[in-house]
Amino acid sequence: MSDANPSKTKAQDDVLLSQYLHECEVQRQLSAHTVKNYERQLLDIKSRLQLDNWRHLSTEDCKKVLHIGHKRGLSSRSINLQLTVLRNFCQFLVKLGYLQHNPAKSVHSVKQNKPLPKQLNVDEMNALLSFERDDFIGLRDKAIFELIYGCGLRLSEVTGLDLEDLLEESQSGMSVKVTGKGNKQRIIPIGRKASKALEDYLNIRDEYAPPGAQEDAQALFISKQKRRLSNRQLAKRLDHWAKHQTLYQQISPHTLRHSFATHVLESSKDLRGVQELLGHANLSTTQVYTHLNFQHLSEIYDKAHPRAKKK
């Protein structure tokens, strides 16, 4: 059934979507990237379902979202993301009184095998970080990788660091103030090797620093173009060094974060401590590393125990 005034209906739907995105950004404090992704997902769903009005959305339509995703060859994770975004948006419309009930609430997510995070072992990490350079790019890259691995930082947390986020403490050495998801801040101690790499980089940074009036003047990690280093640039530099150090596998900044979590948990067995260091809101997110740890122990057992050896 079509509404009497399609243009008025579209304008109303646009307003509702804008209100929802505003709530995500302001009240839920989601990142601009996440909010933009939510907008794309909802507009894509509406277009593919050929909906002229969100009020007409049915449970059958919500099930079609899964079917359409399968036909498009989307992964289970991508399909479930669309369903989650749609379910949350519908709940928002229920709260406003625009919908009487949430049509996506009873639709079950697609089953998916949760992949374990990839990580490097200690020897591989040492091989990656063993390069020695005295030029600006080399010193900067070494400081970045040592900091990510030494503190378990997310990619956006590293590129978002400013000079003032480095804290000098007389007794315990350097630490870094990190702004994570939801603008939550945490302070993480910086280890000896990461501190040394940072000091070496900071000694040369001023030669390439942007003028004080520029927007990126306070950025900790900058490019030769005197701009804050972007996520894409950082990822490309890591890929360069992985190949240069002959590590025959694809490595992302998140690989270093996963390696940090795995190695600290293996040594400390302190799950809640690792949760705090990683900035995870829920312990269940950190618990994936207990499965990694168990997988590592299982491999040792299979190789070493006489009753486990296969003929």
TALIN-V583950 format. One record per pair of residues at least 4 apart in sequence whose C-alpha atoms are under 6 Angstrom apart, sorted by the first residue. I is the first residue (numbers start at 1). GAP is how many residues later the second one is. Records with the same first field share a line. If there is no record, write none. Layout:
I->GAP + GAP
This chain:
22->4
23->4
24->4 + 6
25->4 + 5
29->153
30->152
46->4 + 5
58->45
59->44 + 45
62->42
64->4
69->5 + 10
70->4
76->36
80->29
83->4
87->17
90->12
91->11
93->5 + 6
94->4 + 5 + 6 + 7
118->137
119->136 + 139 + 140
120->4 + 5 + 139
126->4
128->117
133->5
136->4
139->62
140->61
143->54 + 55
146->4 + 48
147->4 + 47
148->4 + 5
149->107 + 108 + 111
152->105 + 108
153->104
156->4
161->59
162->56 + 57 + 58
163->55 + 57
165->11 + 12
166->10
167->7 + 8 + 9
168->6
169->4 + 5
174->16
175->13 + 14 + 15
176->11 + 12
177->9 + 10
178->7 + 8
179->4 + 5 + 6
180->4
201->4
205->4
209->17
210->7 + 16
212->5
216->11 + 12
219->9
221->8
222->4 + 5 + 6 + 7
223->4 + 6
241->4
242->5
243->4
251->4
264->4
265->4
275->5 + 11
300->4
301->4
302->6
